[in-house]
Amino acid sequence: MKLTAVCSDYEGRLPPSHGFGVLLDSGVLFDSCAEDAARLFLEALRPSPVLGISALDNPHHAGGFSVFGVPVIRWSRGVLDVKVGGVLHRVIGFGRESVLVVGRTVISPCGLFTVPFGRLSAMHLRADCFVGGLGVSTASPYATSRALGELRALGVRCVAPLHSPPGVARELERRVNVYRLGAGSELEIPI
């Protein structure tokens, strides 16, 4: 699976911007960043998504869907399986936030309501890679240690910490492979 960061706190092919959104090679857009970041992404890379999935109803996450002009699913509770391009995309809604599971990769918009609380491992999920927000800040070492414990419980070996503080990425480097995915940059993950 190849995923491209619509926006990122790190500079890539595009300048950094706050928010979250990734485009999968299956044509699924999981969150869409803010409208200005999405417009810049669309102009620079000319992608053609076929479906949007909104994980967090917030302008930094869902503001750009209007730019792409795709149908959008907002799933907030339970499990929804969507097959696009022959690939199963499992959306797991936790109320305030949803995560996307594709193969053995978990994609989380900010993780604030799921990761530090062990909600993913409680579902007996196993993951090789974790992409997105870890739900912590460097100001809270307690939450950081809880997030690291959750990653261990999931079996994660690689992390692309989009929408996460740089200090958390540095902390992760001692334990797993960390990929700082810049805005407009791609990462290929085996599923």
N, C-alpha and C positions, 0 to 999 in steps of 0.2 A: 504494500500500500504506500502510495506517495501522498504526503500531505504538504500543503503550502500555507504558511502563516499569512493571513490577510493583514494582520497588524501584530506588532510585538514591541516590547520594551527595549529590544535590541535592534540595532540597525542592520539591515540586510540589503536587498536590492532596492528597498524603499526606506525612507526615514522612519525612525521609531515613533510609535504613538501608543498611548494607553488604551487598553481594551483587550478583547479576545475575539478571535474568529479564525477558523481553519477551513481550507477547501481540500477535500479528499479527491483523489484521482477518479473516484466513482461518480463524481459530479455532485456530491453532497457537501453543502456549506453548513458547517456546525458553528453557529453564531456568526456574526458578520461585522464586528467592530463598530466603531462610530461611523456616521455617514461620510465624513470627510476622508477617513482612512480607507473606507470601502471604495469610494470614488477614485482615489489615487491608485489603489490596487487594480481596479477595473481598467483604468486608462493605461497603466504600465504593462499589465500582463494579459489583458483580453481573455479572461477565463470564461467558460460557459457552464456554470452550475445548472443542475436540473431540479434540485430540491434544497430547501433550507430547513434546518432544524434549530429552533430557538431553545436554548438551554436556560437562559437567565433573562428575564424581562427587564432590561436596563439599557439606556442609550449607548453605553460603551460596549455592549454585547450584541444588541439587536437593532441598533440604529441604522446599520448599513443594508438591511434586507431590501429596502425600497430601491436602492441603487441597482441591485442585481435583477430585480423583477422576476423572482422565482416564487412558486408556492411555498409557504412556510408552515411547518408543523410545530406547535407549541405543546409539548408533552410534560405534564407536571407530576403525575403520580402513577406508579406501577411501571410495567415493562411493555414497550412497544417494539416489535420487530419489523423492520422495513428492509426490503431487498431492493437494491438499486444496482444496476449493472452486474447482476449475478452475485453481489457481495451482501452479506447479511450485516445490517447496522442495527444494533440493539440499543434503544434509548431507555435509560432507567431514570424515572422521575422520583425525586425525593422531596417533592413539595416546592420549595423555593428554588431548587436547582436540579438540573438533569445532567447526566453524564452519558457519553456515547461509548459503546464497546464495539470494536471491530476486530474480529479474530482475538488475539491476545494483547490488544492495545486498548488502554482506557484513555479517553479524552475528556478532560474536565475543564469547564470554563473558568472557575475560580477556586473551587474546592472548599470554599468557606463553610458550607453547610454539610459537607460529606467527609472530607479527608481527615481532619483532626478528630473526628468522632468515630472512626472505624466502621462507617456504614458500608463501605465496599467489601471489606474482608468479612463482615458479618453475613454478606450474601454468598460467601464462599467463592468469590471471584479470584481468578489467577490471572496475572498479567505479566508479560515480558517488558512492556514499555508503558510509560505514563506520560501523556502529553497535556500540558496546560497548567492551570493554577493549582497550587497545593494548599490553599486556604490558610496560609500563615503569613506572618510578618516577622522581620528580624527583631522587632520589639518584644516578641513573646517567645522566649526560648522554650517554654512549656509546650506551646502549640507546635513549634518546630519539631520537638522530640516526638510528639504524638503523630505528626505527619510522617516522620521517618519510620516510626513503628508501623504505621499503616502500609507504607511502601514495602517494608520487609514482609509483612503478613501477606501482601498480594504476590510476592515473589518477583518484584520489579528489579530489572537489571539496567534499564536505561530510562532516562528522564529528559524530556524537553520542557523546561520550566517556563512556559509562556505565562504572562500575567502573574509572575511571582517576583518577590524582591531579590535583587542580586545577591544579598547575603545568604539567602536560602540556597541558591544555586551553588555558592562556594561551599556551603556545609555539605551539600549532597555529593560534591566531587570526591570526597573521601570515601564514599560508600558505593556509588553506582556510576555508570557512564552518563555524563551530562552533555547534552547538545543544546547550545544556545542558538536557537532558531530565530534569525532576524526577520523583520517584516519583508514579505515577498520571497522569502527563501523556502527551499524544499527540503524535506527529510523523507527518506525511503525506509520503511519499516516492514520486515517480513511478517505476513499474517499467516 
